[in-house]
C-alpha cells in the first residue's frame, strides 16, 4: 500500500482508486482548461482532419484510449503523489519558447508536441515522477492523434506509393490479368487505376500503428511477443495496402459503372483496416503457439 503525507506531516494510507484530494483535483481541472484554451487553435485544425479525412478518423479515438489508460492505472495500481511544482513549472515555462518557434513557422505538429510536453510538465508538477511513471504511456500515445507533416507525407509516401504500385501490378499479373505499370498508374485493358498519394498506405500505416501499440499496452504477453507485434506494424500495413489496391483493380475489371466503382473503392478503404486487424490477430495466435512459458517452481524460479 502506498502512503502519502497528510497535512499534519504523518503518512496516511492511499489505496488504488481512492479519490484524489479535492484541492488537487480542482487544480488539475483548472490547468486542463488553461491548456485547452491555449492550444484551441491547433486542436481545431487537427479536429478538421479527424472529421473530414477518413484516414485520420482514428484521431477521435486516441484521447479516449489515453483516458482509459489513466483510469485503468488509477483504479488498479497504487498511486503515489509526490508533487514537484518547481520542476513542472520550469518545464511549462520552457515550452513557451517551443510554442513561439512553432507559431513563427506555422508548424502545427511542433505545437502539438509542445502540448504533450505541457501535459508531462503538469503531471510532474501535481504528481511528481511516481505518477509520471504510471501514466506516461497515455501521454505518449497521444502522438497518434497528430496528423503527419506534409513534407513527411511527400518524402515517405512517394516511395511507399511506388512500391505499392509495383507490388500490386505483380500480384494482378499473377492472378492472370494483363496489368502493366506506367509510373504510378496500373493499366488493365481499358481500366486505368491510378495509385494516388492517398493510396500510398502511409496514413493507414499510422492508423494501424495506433491500434497495434494500443494492443501492446493492453495485452499480457512476453516482451518478445510485444516486440514482434511492433516490428510487424510496417510489413502488415504494406501487405494490407497492396491487397486493397489489387482488390480494387479486380473490382474495376468486373464493374464499369462509375458509381459502383466509387462505392467499391470506399468499401475496400474501410475493409483495409479490418484486414490489418485480422492479420494482427493471426500474428498474435502464431506467437502464442511459438512462445512457451517456462514452468515456475513453488519458489518462483523457472524449473
N, C-alpha and C positions, 0 to 999 in steps of 0.2 A: 504494500500500500504506500502511495506517495503522500508526503506531507507538505503542508505549506505553512508559512508563518502567519500567525494571527496578529491582530493589532496590538496585543499585549507582548508580542515577541516570542510566544510559545508556538510550537508546531502543532497544527491541528490536522486530523486525517482528511484526505481528499480522495474519494473513490472515483473509479471510472464512471463517466456520465453524470456526475454531480454538477449542479448548476454553477456557473461562474459567478463571482461576486457581482452584485448589481452595478456597482460603480464601474468596474472593469468592463462589463457588458455594454453599458451605455457609451463608454469611451470608444469601444470598438465600433459600435454602430455609428457614432459621430464621425470617426475617422473614415469609415467606409463611405459615408455620404460625401465627405470632402473630396475623397479620391474620385468618386463617381462624377462629381461636379467638375473637377479639374480635367478629367480625361473624357468628358462627354463628347466633344467634337470627334475625337479619334474613334470612340465606341460607335458613334453614329455612322461613320464611314465603313467600319467593319460590319455593322449590322446590315447595311445595304447589301454587302457581299453575301452575307449569310442567307438573306431572304431572296435575293434575285439571282444568285448564281448557284444552281443545284450542286455543283462540285464543292461548294463551301458550306452547304447546309449543315454539315456536322458541327460547325461553329456554334450553333444554338445549343447543342448537347454538351459541349465541352465544359462550360461553367457548372452545369448540373452535375456532371460526373465529379468535378473537383469538390463541389459542395457535399456530395455523397461521401467522398473520401474523408473529408473533415469530420462529418457526422459519425462515420464508422470508427475512425480513430478515437474520437471523443467519447463514444459510447462503449467501446470495447477495450481500450487501453488506458493505463494510468496516465493522468495528465498532470504535469508539473509546471507551475507558473513561477518563473524567475525573471521578472521584468528587467530589461536593460534599456531604459528610456534614453540615456545619453548616446549609446551606440546606434539605436534605432533612429533617433532624430538626426544624428550626423549623416546617416545613410540617406535619409529623406532629403536633407539639405543638399547633399551631393548630387542627388537625382535631378535637382533643378537645372544643373549645368547640362546634363544629358538631354533634358527636355528642350533646353534652349537650342542645342545643336540640332535636335530632331525637327524643331519648328523652323529653323533657318533653312533646312534642306527639304522641308515638306516631306519628311521621311516618316510615314505613319507607323511602319513596322518598328523603327527605333523608339518611337514614342510609346508603343505598346510594350516594348522590352523594359522601358523605364517604369511602366505600370507594374510589371511583375516584380521589379526590384523594390518599388514603393511598398508593395504588399509584403515583401520579405522584411523590409525595414519596420513596418507596422507590427509584424509578428514578433520580431526581436524586441521592439520597444515594450510591448504589452505582455509577452510570454517568455522572452528570452530564448536561448539556444535549445533548451529541452523541448519547448513547444515547436520550434522551427524544425528540429529533427523529426518530429512526428508528422508534420503536415507539409513538409517541403515538396513531396510528390504532387500534392494537389495544386501548389503554385506552379511547379514546373510543367504540369500537364496543360496549363492554360496556354502554353505556346502554340498548341494546335488550333486555337481559335483565331490566330493571326494569319491573314491571307499572305501568300507568298509575294515578295517584291517582284516587280516587272522584270528587272534585269535577271533575276534568278529564273523566272519562268522562261525567258528567252534563251539564256545560255545553257540551261539544263534541259528545258523542254524540247529544244531543237534536236539534239542528239537522240533523245528518247523517241521523238516523233519519227525520225529516220529509221531507228531500229525497229519500231513497231510496224512501219510500212514494209520493210524488208521481210520481217518475220511473218507478217500476215499474208504477203504475196506468196511466200514459200508454202505456207500452210494451205492456201487456196489452191495452189498448183498441186500439192499433194492430194487434195480432195478431188482432183480431176478437172478443175476449172481452168480455162485459158487465161490466167491472170498474168498481167505484165505491169511492172513497176516503171513509172515515169516520174522521177523525183519523189514527191510525197503524194503522188496520185496512183491509184490502182485501177487499171483498165481491165474489164472483164466483158469481152464482146462490146456491146454498146453501153455498158454500165461504166460510169466514171465515178469512182469512190475516192473522194479527197480526204486525206488524213490531215486535218487542220490542227491548230495549236491546242484546241480543247481535247483532241484525241491523243495527245502525247502520253496521257496517263499520269502526268506529274501531280496534278491536283488530286486525282483519285488515290495516288500513292500516299499523299498526306492524310487523306481520309482513312485509308486502310491502316496507316501507321498509328493514327489516333485510336482506332479500335484495338489494334494489336497491343499497344502499350497499356491501354486500359485493361485488357485481358491479363497481361503480365502482372499488373499491380494487384489484381483481384485473385488470381489463381494461386493455389498452394502446390507449387511444383518445385523441383530442384533448380538450382541456379543454372545448371547445364540446359535444362529444358527451356527456361526463360530466355537464355542467351540464344538458343536455336530459333525461338519464335521471333526474336528481334532481328536476327540475321536473315530470316525468311521473309521479312516485310517486302524488300525490293524485288526479289525473284517472283513472289506470288503476285505482286501488283503488276509487274511487267507481263507475266503469263496471262493474267486475267484480262489485261487491256488488249493483248494480241487476240485472245479468244473473242472478245467483243467485236473487234474490227473484222475478224474473219466471219463471225456470225452475221454482221451487218452486210458484208459482201455477198454471202449466201442468200440473205433475205432480199437484197436488191435484185438478184438474178431471178428470183421467184415472183416478185411483185413489181409491177411497173407503175402502179398508182402512186403519185407523189404523197398523197395524204397517208396512205398505208406505210410508205417508206419512212415518213416523219414519225409516225407512231411507233414503228419498229425501232427506229434509232433511239427514241426516248426510252422505250421499254428496256432495250439492251443496256442503256446507260445506267439505269437503276439496278438491273439484274447483275451488272458487273460487280457491285459491292456484295451482293448475295453470293456470287460465285467465289469472291475473295474470302468471305467468311466461311464458306463451305471448305475451301482448301485449307484455311486455318484450322478448322475442326479436324480435318483429316491429318494435318501435321501434328496436332496435339494427341490424336489417337495413336499415331505411329510412334511418337516419342514415349507415350505411356507403355507401349509394348516393348520398346527397346531399353528403357531405363528401368533397372531393377533396384528397388530399395534394399539396402543391406539390413538384414535382421539385427535387431538390438537385443542385447542381453538384459538380464534383470537389473544390471548396474548401469545401463545406458550406453555401453560400449558395443561397437559392431562385433559380431561373433565371427 
